[in-house]
Amino acid sequence: MVWPFNTKGDKQSGTDPRNFSNSTKVIGARGEKLAAKFLRKRGCKLLATNYRCPVGEGDIIILDKSAGELAVVEVKTRSEGQRTLPESAVNAEKQKRLRKIAKYYLDTHETGELGMRIDVVSITIPTAPGAKPEIRHIPNAF
């Protein structure tokens, strides 16, 4: 993998290896905002963002009105040029945790007869100025 900075930091571009985790948090937060906007435009009602419970955290909980289902939505965001797609980061361990979060939500909220699924929203942030992010919604991802 080619890093966008040298090991001593790059004062001109503002990239510094010590701030790398900070920049991933910024990219992740931007992705979650983009995903929420994307889902709302498609008729979904946002019930929670950064939903925290004893078994973990779900990025977004939605009511998909068209499908009549609830969904825990995992948002994965990467900068353009990464070697793998963002959604490939949802490994078996993460899937297991998301299932537990979905079960906890159903057990602790009045949801009637609504089913629960797990979606992934994959976002690739372009490096070109003015270019739009690529957003892929994968309903019932696993």
N, C-alpha and C positions, 0 to 999 in steps of 0.2 A: 504494500500500500504506500502511496506517495502522500506524505503529509504536507499540508499547505503552509508549513513553516519549517525553519531550520531548528536544530536542537538548542540554539542559544536564544531563540526568539527573534522576531522580526519587528523592529520598532517602527518601520515605515508602514507596514500593513496593519499593525496592531495585533497580530496573531502571536501568541506566546504559548508554549506548551503547558505552562502552569495554569492557563486559563481555558484549556481545552474542554474540561468538563463543564465549565461555565457556558461556553459557546454551545455545547450540545443541549444544555438546559434551555437556552434561548431558542434554538432551532425547534426543540420539542414543544415548547410553549407556543411558538408560532404555528406549528403544525396542529396543535389541539384547537387553537382558535379558528384556523382554516377549516378543520374537520367539522367543528360545530356549525359554522356558517353554511358549509356544504350540505350537511344533513338537514338543517332547518329549511334550506331552499328546496329540498326534496320532500317536504311535508312532514318531517319527523319533529316530534316535540322533545326538547331536551328536558329530562327530569333531574339530571345531576351531572356535574362536571367534577372531576377529581374526587369521585366517590370513594371514601375511605371507610373500611370496616375491619373487624378483627382479622379477617383472612387476607387482606390486601387492599389494593387500590385499583379501581376501574377508571379509565380516562373519562368516558362519557357513558351515561345511561340514557337511552332514548325510548320513546314510544313511536314505533313505526306504524302510523295510522293506516297506511295502505295495506299492510300485511296483518294488522291487528296483533302485533307482537311487541314485546319489550326486547331490547338488546343491550348487552354490555359491549361497548365499542372500544377496542384497543387501537390507539393511534400510533403509527410508526412513521417517523419523518427522517429523511436523510437529505443531505446536500447532493446536488447533481454530481455525477462522476464517481460515485461509490460503486464498488464491484458487485454488490448484491442489492436486490430489491429490498425496500424497507420491511415489507411483510415477512421476509425470511427470518427476521429477528424474533418472530413469535414461535419460540421453540416449544417442545413438549412440556417443560416445566412451567412456562408462562401460560400455556393452554390449560393446564391443570389448575393453576391459580385463578384464571379467569372463570373456569367452571365453578369453583368454590365461591367466588364473588357473586356470580349469577344466582347460585343457590341461596346464599345468604340474603341477597336482595329480595328474592321471592319469599323467603321465610319471614322477613321482617317488614314487608310492605303489603298493603292491601292491593292486590293486583287482579282480583277477580279470576276469570278464566284465561287470562292472557298467558301465552307461552313466552319463553325466554330463549333467545339465541345469542350467539357471540359473533360479532362482526369485527372486521379489521378495516381501518381506513389507512391507506398507504399514500404518503405524500413525498414527492421529490421536489425539493426547492431548487430552481434553476440558478446558475451562476451568472447568466447574462442579465444585465440591467434591463428592467422592464418586462422580462419574460414571466409568464404565468406559471405557477406551480402545477405539477401533474398530480391529480388526485384520483385515486382508485378506491372505490367502496366495494368490499367483499362481504356481502351478507352471508350469515351462517357459514363462516369461514372454516369451522371444524366442528 
